Amino acid sequence: MPGIPGLAGLWRRTLGEEGVCVAVVDGQADLDHPAFDGAAVSHLGGVWPDDGPAGDTAAHGTHVASVIFGQHGGPVLGIAPRCRGLVVPAFSRRRGRTSQLELARGIELAVDAGALVINVSGGQLSASGEAEDALARAVRFCVERGVLVVAAAGNDGCFCTHVPAALPGVLAVGALDEHGVPLAASNWGAAYRRHGIMAPGQEVLGARPGSGTVRATGTSLAAPIVAGVAGLLLSLQRQAGTRPDPLAVGAALLHGADSCDVTSSVACERFLTGTLNIEGAVRIVTSAINETPRDSLPATSATAASQQSCGCGCDGRKGAAVRGGSPEVVMSAEKNAAPVAHPVYAVGVLGYDFGSEARRDSFKQLMEPAEAGGVTVPANPYDPRRMVEHLTAQPSEARPLLWTVSLELTPIYAIEPVGPYAAEVYALLVRLLAGQVAAPESEEFLERVAVPGRMSGRTVRLFSGQSVPVIEVEQRRGLCGWEVNRLTESAVRAAGSALGDTEDEATRKALRQFLTRVYYDLRNLGATSRDRALNFAATNAFQAAHTFATALAHGLALESIGVEKSPFGRQDSDCWDVKLRFFDPENTRRAKRAFRFTIDVSDTLPVTVGEVRDWAEP
């Protein structure tokens, strides 16, 4: 890495700033390795299982993290050794590979933890050319928040689409050999052409779990080189007193890249947008700094600059934060940060799992056989109708089950009732499961459930081998089912609409479409503040009922649903504005109508604040 052109010159100007947070969404990293001695790097704890420094995923995570954060004077010279590092485990050795849903979870949590740059040295091939909704939304979330995502283009050696690297807004990275020629395994394609960059990726030195070093080849090692350089460029901005701008740095890396030599024997499309040129990127960044009017710069004190650039609140000194002018200990600056009880408000399909064959067989033996057409059918614990009958007769049997909530058949959380009301929560879970297996025309039928809880910092292993985080639910309040038939009727009545039967039916239809659209178009993990606000807005259809009734009375149709950080909020609150925009489908020149209501998600169970506001938009 020291031989990368332009890197030594950049190091003379900066080795990074601790106020610039670079996250690595990857496997666990062995942060006790000598390469990290003195580094301000930590794991984001309490979300995935701590697999420890063993297995392929830990080897991958340790290697990638050391390429960025390896301390100078140690066994690995990292690209940005003085930037703050955050390792977000998204790969588990228990599964061997990750899913797009887990990558999305890692990316969103990294943003909430204050990352300005997120390195993803992994992903999946997409035959359709598109990413799953959750991953695409996570990337859009980063763009909206001004966070740069750097992702490996993949090592399949094909003209293909590898996500998240191929998604708009991501800085994709391909790998070069020692002669500056694209590695045969490095992916390319039209999706990367405008936002892809090539960087060294052959025999890259990195840390090996336990001790020692190892060399590896691939786009997974080229990506952290680019992410580290991005961290250094952001550090230059911060040192100059300007607000760090990750997206502008990403653009500088692309615009400063060397174009393909058309006389080369290798097709130019293999080089994506161009080859990493550190000196060119530095010139663009420093030129922008020099051209920025001085009176438009933010405060330049170390404290102010760090607070503007990093969500962690660190002031550049390891272990300290500035709150009200006095320093205090920050757990995130330690190598193994204490798990945080993240609130979750998840919306999905309720299910159950056995975890092992022994537990499944125990249920099969205890359950009564069923009668079908005069024939006795052996008990089937996988049949939710039979399971509801069994749990209704034997309520205590709900506790040994592993209760889950899923998105599109993929379990995302395990639900664990805790505290003095655990028995009541288990009973409610059984009732909700009964609602899911009810007839669709029944008032008791429910399509999905809403689950408020807190991350426990633990995971459980499902029968399939998948490990999912456990969320703890302490009380029944807020745990509810989307009884769409009953909910829609109640919401229409709550709106107090005097529009007549025709308009009431239109309101019912619009509310159903709203609930369906939120779930299918905007489905999420419910872990970030913005997603908890969105999920609660969908669940609390009574809040939206008046909005729809008013809009439909004026012949408007729903255009978009958005969530923005509220500029107003109570002390110690976490308030978000949910905005619903409507338009006239028959007259596009007519002004649009916007409705806004505010939700505070600081507590486990969100709450609406104030009244619904509406205004006209051009």
Rosetta blueprint (number, residue, H / E / L):
1 M L
2 P L
3 G L
4 I L
5 P L
6 G L
7 L H
8 A H
9 G H
10 L H
11 W H
12 R H
13 R H
14 T L
15 L L
16 G L
17 E L
18 E L
19 G L
20 V L
21 C E
22 V E
23 A E
24 V E
25 V E
26 D E
27 G L
28 Q L
29 A L
30 D L
31 L L
32 D L
33 H L
34 P H
35 A H
36 F H
37 D L
38 G L
39 A L
40 A L
41 V E
42 S E
43 H E
44 L L
45 G L
46 G L
47 V L
48 W L
49 P L
50 D L
51 D L
52 G L
53 P L
54 A L
55 G H
56 D H
57 T H
58 A H
59 A H
60 H H
61 G H
62 T H
63 H H
64 V H
65 A H
66 S H
67 V H
68 I H
69 F H
70 G L
71 Q L
72 H L
73 G L
74 G L
75 P L
76 V L
77 L L
78 G L
79 I L
80 A L
81 P L
82 R L
83 C L
84 R E
85 G E
86 L E
87 V E
88 V E
89 P E
90 A L
91 F L
92 S L
93 R L
94 R L
95 R L
96 G L
97 R L
98 T L
99 S L
100 Q H
101 L H
102 E H
103 L H
104 A H
105 R H
106 G H
107 I H
108 E H
109 L H
110 A H
111 V H
112 D H
113 A L
114 G L
115 A L
116 L L
117 V E
118 I E
119 N E
120 V E
121 S L
122 G L
123 G L
124 Q E
125 L E
126 S L
127 A L
128 S L
129 G L
130 E L
131 A L
132 E L
133 D H
134 A H
135 L H
136 A H
137 R H
138 A H
139 V H
140 R H
141 F H
142 C H
143 V H
144 E H
145 R H
146 G L
147 V L
148 L E
149 V E
150 V E
151 A E
152 A E
153 A L
154 G L
155 N L
156 D L
157 G L
158 C L
159 F E
160 C L
161 T L
162 H E
163 V E
164 P L
165 A L
166 A L
167 L L
168 P L
169 G L
170 V E
171 L E
172 A E
173 V E
174 G E
175 A E
176 L E
177 D L
178 E L
179 H L
180 G L
181 V L
182 P E
183 L L
184 A L
185 A L
186 S L
187 N L
188 W E
189 G L
190 A H
191 A H
192 Y H
193 R L
194 R L
195 H L
196 G E
197 I E
198 M E
199 A E
200 P E
201 G L
202 Q L
203 E L
204 V E
205 L E
206 G E
207 A E
208 R L
209 P L
210 G L
211 S L
212 G L
213 T E
214 V E
215 R E
216 A E
217 T L
218 G L
219 T H
220 S H
221 L H
222 A H
223 A H
224 P H
225 I H
226 V H
227 A H
228 G H
229 V H
230 A H
231 G H
232 L H
233 L H
234 L H
235 S H
236 L H
237 Q H
238 R H
239 Q H
240 A L
241 G L
242 T L
243 R L
244 P L
245 D L
246 P H
247 L H
248 A H
249 V H
250 G H
251 A H
252 A H
253 L H
254 L H
255 H H
256 G L
257 A L
258 D E
259 S L
260 C L
261 D L
262 V L
263 T L
264 S L
265 S L
266 V L
267 A L
268 C H
269 E H
270 R H
271 F H
272 L L
273 T L
274 G E
275 T E
276 L L
277 N L
278 I H
279 E H
280 G H
281 A H
282 V H
283 R H
284 I H
285 V H
286 T H
287 S H
288 A H
289 I H
290 N H
291 E H
292 T L
293 P L
294 R H
295 D H
296 S H
297 L L
298 P L
299 A L
300 T L
301 S L
302 A H
303 T H
304 A H
305 A H
306 S H
307 Q H
308 Q H
309 S H
310 C L
311 G L
312 C L
313 G L
314 C E
315 D L
316 G L
317 R L
318 K L
319 G L
320 A L
321 A E
322 V E
323 R E
324 G L
325 G L
326 S E
327 P E
328 E E
329 V L
330 V L
331 M H
332 S H
333 A H
334 E L
335 K L
336 N E
337 A L
338 A L
339 P L
340 V L
341 A L
342 H L
343 P E
344 V E
345 Y E
346 A E
347 V E
348 G E
349 V E
350 L E
351 G E
352 Y E
353 D E
354 F L
355 G L
356 S L
357 E H
358 A H
359 R H
360 R H
361 D H
362 S H
363 F H
364 K H
365 Q H
366 L H
367 M L
368 E L
369 P L
370 A E
371 E E
372 A E
373 G L
374 G L
375 V E
376 T E
377 V E
378 P L
379 A L
380 N L
381 P L
382 Y L
383 D L
384 P H
385 R H
386 R H
387 M H
388 V H
389 E H
390 H H
391 L H
392 T H
393 A H
394 Q L
395 P H
396 S H
397 E H
398 A H
399 R L
400 P L
401 L L
402 L E
403 W E
404 T E
405 V E
406 S E
407 L E
408 E L
409 L L
410 T E
411 P E
412 I E
413 Y E
414 A E
415 I E
416 E E
417 P E
418 V L
419 G L
420 P L
421 Y L
422 A H
423 A H
424 E H
425 V H
426 Y H
427 A H
428 L H
429 L H
430 V H
431 R H
432 L H
433 L H
434 A H
435 G H
436 Q H
437 V L
438 A L
439 A L
440 P L
441 E L
442 S L
443 E L
444 E L
445 F L
446 L L
447 E L
448 R L
449 V E
450 A E
451 V E
452 P E
453 G E
454 R E
455 M E
456 S E
457 G E
458 R E
459 T E
460 V E
461 R E
462 L L
463 F L
464 S L
465 G L
466 Q L
467 S E
468 V E
469 P E
470 V E
471 I E
472 E E
473 V E
474 E L
475 Q L
476 R L
477 R L
478 G L
479 L L
480 C E
481 G E
482 W L
483 E L
484 V H
485 N H
486 R H
487 L H
488 T H
489 E H
490 S H
491 A H
492 V H
493 R H
494 A H
495 A L
496 G L
497 S L
498 A L
499 L L
500 G L
501 D H
502 T H
503 E H
504 D H
505 E H
506 A H
507 T H
508 R H
509 K H
510 A H
511 L H
512 R H
513 Q H
514 F H
515 L H
516 T H
517 R H
518 V H
519 Y H
520 Y H
521 D H
522 L L
523 R L
524 N L
525 L L
526 G L
527 A L
528 T L
529 S H
530 R H
531 D H
532 R H
533 A H
534 L H
535 N H
536 F H
537 A H
538 A H
539 T H
540 N L
541 A H
542 F H
543 Q H
544 A H
545 A H
546 H H
547 T H
548 F H
549 A H
550 T H
551 A H
552 L H
553 A H
554 H L
555 G L
556 L L
557 A E
558 L E
559 E E
560 S E
561 I E
562 G E
563 V E
564 E E
565 K E
566 S L
567 P L
568 F L
569 G L
570 R L
571 Q L
572 D L
573 S L
574 D L
575 C E
576 W E
577 D E
578 V E
579 K E
580 L E
581 R E
582 F E
583 F E
584 D L
585 P L
586 E L
587 N L
588 T L
589 R L
590 R L
591 A L
592 K E
593 R E
594 A E
595 F E
596 R E
597 F E
598 T E
599 I E
600 D E
601 V L
602 S L
603 D L
604 T L
605 L L
606 P L
607 V E
608 T E
609 V E
610 G E
611 E E
612 V E
613 R E
614 D E
615 W E
616 A E
617 E E
618 P L
